[in-house]
């Protein structure tokens, strides 16, 4: 402490002690600031990891929900465009105006693929979307019977040429290889069937009985 004459009111030893304490306090504050920066770095990494995780897995859930909906809608589409759909008045659901690809007549594998693409939102890459037509994933259109055979269905359902008749089962699988677009999240580099590109292969399968 300094008096009005500018002289310290404490002995010199006390002044030295105060100076030493002040220096120790300054060094302590400096160490605390360094520790705070390290703690901040850890907190930011954890926070960003949680934020990216919520965004990434939320988008993956959205993609899977779309696949599930697309598979259901595709089977409904095929279920009303079987081999006898042209028997309805005015060609019914077999009319070209009701076809995703603009073709009249019963549904084909190419028609189902076109339909699935037409209901795909812009946030999903259609180039990665897969509608496999092998027996394990797809059946119920002309030229594609189900394997194994559908028990309890008309015998014609288990013949390739007539597998799309009323009472037969149509099955559609939609697949999409998903990769996280955010850092700090895993990326798959392998290709898993029925997907044709690297990624976490998300799939959804739906079955329905053909009406007509």
C-alpha positions as CSV (number, residue, x, y, z in Angstrom):
1,X,0.0,0.0,0.0
2,X,1.3,3.5,-0.9
3,X,0.7,6.6,1.3
4,X,0.2,10.1,0.2
5,X,3.9,10.8,0.0
6,X,4.3,7.9,-2.4
7,X,6.0,5.6,0.1
8,X,4.9,2.1,1.0
9,X,3.4,1.8,4.4
10,X,4.6,-1.8,4.6
11,X,8.1,-3.0,5.4
12,X,10.2,-4.0,2.4
13,X,9.8,-7.7,3.2
14,X,6.1,-7.4,3.0
15,X,6.4,-5.7,-0.4
16,X,8.5,-8.5,-1.7
17,X,6.0,-11.0,-0.4
18,X,3.1,-9.2,-2.1
19,X,5.1,-9.1,-5.3
20,X,5.8,-12.8,-5.1
21,X,2.1,-13.6,-4.4
22,X,1.0,-11.5,-7.3
23,X,3.4,-13.3,-9.6
24,X,2.2,-16.7,-8.4
25,X,-1.4,-15.6,-9.0
26,X,-0.6,-14.5,-12.6
27,X,1.1,-17.8,-13.3
28,X,-1.9,-19.6,-11.9
29,X,-4.3,-17.6,-14.1
30,X,-2.2,-18.4,-17.1
31,X,-2.3,-22.2,-16.3
32,X,-6.1,-22.0,-15.8
33,X,-6.5,-20.4,-19.3
34,X,-4.5,-23.1,-20.8
35,X,-6.5,-25.8,-19.1
36,X,-9.7,-24.1,-20.2
37,X,-8.6,-24.2,-23.8
38,X,-7.9,-27.9,-23.6
39,X,-11.3,-28.6,-21.9
40,X,-13.0,-26.5,-24.6
41,X,-11.4,-28.5,-27.4
42,X,-12.7,-31.8,-25.8
43,X,-16.2,-30.4,-25.3
44,X,-16.3,-29.1,-28.9
45,X,-15.3,-32.5,-30.3
46,X,-17.9,-34.3,-28.2
47,X,-20.6,-31.8,-29.1
48,X,-19.8,-31.9,-32.8
49,X,-19.8,-35.7,-32.8
50,X,-23.2,-35.8,-31.2
51,X,-24.5,-33.2,-33.6
52,X,-23.2,-35.0,-36.7
53,X,-24.4,-38.3,-35.3
54,X,-28.0,-37.0,-34.9
55,X,-28.0,-35.5,-38.4
56,X,-26.4,-38.5,-40.0
57,X,-28.5,-41.2,-38.4
58,X,-31.6,-39.0,-38.8
59,X,-31.0,-38.9,-42.5
60,X,-30.4,-42.6,-42.6
61,X,-33.7,-43.2,-40.9
62,X,-35.4,-41.0,-43.5
63,X,-33.9,-43.0,-46.3
64,X,-35.0,-46.3,-44.8
65,X,-38.5,-44.9,-44.2
66,X,-38.6,-44.0,-47.9
67,X,-37.4,-47.5,-49.0
68,X,-40.1,-49.0,-46.8
69,X,-42.8,-46.8,-48.4
70,X,-41.5,-47.2,-51.9
71,X,-41.6,-51.0,-51.6
72,X,-45.2,-50.9,-50.4
73,X,-46.3,-48.5,-53.0
74,X,-44.6,-50.6,-55.8
75,X,-46.4,-53.8,-54.7
76,X,-49.7,-51.9,-54.6
77,X,-49.0,-50.6,-58.1
78,X,-48.3,-54.1,-59.4
79,X,-51.2,-55.7,-57.6
80,X,-53.8,-53.8,-59.7
81,X,-51.9,-54.3,-63.0
82,X,-51.9,-58.1,-63.2
83,X,-52.6,-60.2,-66.3
84,X,-56.4,-59.5,-66.3
85,X,-56.4,-55.8,-65.6
86,X,-57.4,-55.1,-69.2
87,X,-60.7,-56.8,-68.6
88,X,-61.9,-53.8,-66.6
89,X,-64.0,-51.1,-68.3
90,X,-61.9,-48.7,-70.4
91,X,-58.9,-50.9,-69.8
92,X,-59.0,-49.9,-66.1
93,X,-55.6,-49.7,-64.4
94,X,-53.9,-51.1,-67.5
95,X,-54.5,-47.9,-69.4
96,X,-51.3,-46.2,-70.6
97,X,-52.3,-43.0,-68.6
98,X,-52.1,-45.0,-65.4
99,X,-48.7,-46.4,-66.2
100,X,-45.5,-45.0,-64.8
101,X,-43.7,-45.7,-68.1
102,X,-46.6,-44.8,-70.3
103,X,-47.1,-48.4,-71.5
104,X,-50.5,-50.1,-71.5
105,X,-51.0,-53.6,-70.3
106,X,-49.9,-55.6,-67.2
107,X,-46.9,-54.4,-65.1
108,X,-43.4,-55.3,-66.1
109,X,-40.2,-55.3,-64.1
110,X,-39.0,-52.2,-66.0
111,X,-42.4,-50.5,-65.3
112,X,-41.9,-51.1,-61.5
113,X,-38.4,-49.6,-61.6
114,X,-39.7,-46.5,-63.4
115,X,-42.5,-46.2,-60.8
116,X,-40.1,-46.4,-57.9
117,X,-37.8,-43.8,-59.4
118,X,-40.8,-41.5,-60.0
119,X,-41.7,-41.4,-56.3
120,X,-38.1,-40.9,-55.1
121,X,-37.5,-37.5,-53.4
122,X,-34.6,-35.2,-54.5
123,X,-32.7,-35.9,-51.3
124,X,-32.0,-39.5,-52.4
125,X,-29.7,-40.3,-55.4
126,X,-31.7,-42.3,-57.9
127,X,-28.5,-43.5,-59.4
128,X,-27.8,-45.6,-56.3
129,X,-31.4,-46.9,-56.0
130,X,-31.8,-50.6,-56.8
131,X,-34.9,-52.6,-57.5
132,X,-33.4,-56.1,-58.0
133,X,-35.3,-58.5,-60.3
134,X,-33.7,-61.8,-59.2
135,X,-36.1,-64.5,-57.8
136,X,-34.9,-63.9,-54.2
137,X,-36.0,-60.3,-54.2
138,X,-38.6,-60.0,-56.9
139,X,-41.6,-61.9,-58.4
140,X,-45.2,-61.5,-59.4
141,X,-44.9,-60.1,-62.9
142,X,-45.0,-61.9,-66.2
143,X,-41.8,-63.9,-66.6
144,X,-40.9,-63.8,-62.9
145,X,-42.4,-66.5,-60.6
146,X,-41.7,-66.5,-56.9
147,X,-39.0,-68.8,-55.4
148,X,-39.7,-70.8,-53.4
149,X,-43.1,-71.6,-54.9
150,X,-46.2,-69.9,-53.3
151,X,-48.2,-72.6,-51.5
152,X,-51.9,-72.3,-51.5
153,X,-51.9,-70.1,-54.6
154,X,-53.2,-71.1,-58.1
155,X,-50.9,-73.4,-60.0
156,X,-50.4,-70.8,-62.6
157,X,-48.7,-68.5,-60.1
158,X,-45.7,-70.8,-60.1
159,X,-45.2,-70.6,-63.8
160,X,-43.1,-67.8,-65.2
161,X,-45.5,-66.8,-68.0
162,X,-48.6,-66.6,-65.8
163,X,-47.0,-65.5,-62.4
164,X,-48.9,-62.2,-62.5
165,X,-52.5,-63.6,-62.4
166,X,-55.1,-62.8,-59.8
167,X,-54.5,-64.5,-56.5
168,X,-50.7,-64.6,-57.2
169,X,-48.2,-62.8,-55.0
170,X,-46.2,-59.9,-56.1
171,X,-42.9,-59.1,-54.2
172,X,-40.8,-56.0,-54.6
173,X,-37.5,-55.2,-52.9
174,X,-36.0,-51.7,-52.9
175,X,-32.4,-51.2,-51.8
176,X,-30.0,-48.2,-51.3
177,X,-26.3,-48.1,-50.4
178,X,-26.1,-45.4,-47.7
179,X,-22.9,-43.5,-46.7
180,X,-22.8,-40.8,-44.1
181,X,-21.9,-37.4,-45.5
182,X,-20.6,-36.0,-42.2
183,X,-17.1,-36.4,-40.8
184,X,-16.5,-38.4,-37.6
185,X,-19.1,-41.0,-38.7
186,X,-18.3,-44.4,-40.2
187,X,-18.2,-45.1,-44.0
188,X,-18.7,-48.5,-45.6
189,X,-16.5,-49.3,-48.6
190,X,-17.8,-52.8,-49.3
191,X,-20.6,-53.8,-51.7
192,X,-23.4,-55.9,-50.2
193,X,-26.1,-57.5,-52.3
194,X,-28.6,-56.4,-53.6
195,X,-26.9,-53.0,-53.6
196,X,-24.5,-52.4,-56.5
197,X,-22.4,-49.6,-54.9
198,X,-20.4,-49.4,-51.6
199,X,-22.2,-48.4,-48.5
200,X,-24.5,-49.7,-45.7
201,X,-27.0,-51.6,-47.8
202,X,-30.5,-50.6,-46.6
203,X,-33.3,-52.8,-48.0
204,X,-37.1,-53.1,-47.6
205,X,-39.3,-55.8,-49.1
206,X,-43.1,-55.8,-49.5
207,X,-45.5,-58.5,-50.7
208,X,-49.1,-58.3,-51.8
209,X,-51.7,-60.5,-53.5
210,X,-52.6,-59.5,-57.1
211,X,-56.2,-58.3,-57.4
212,X,-56.6,-58.2,-61.2
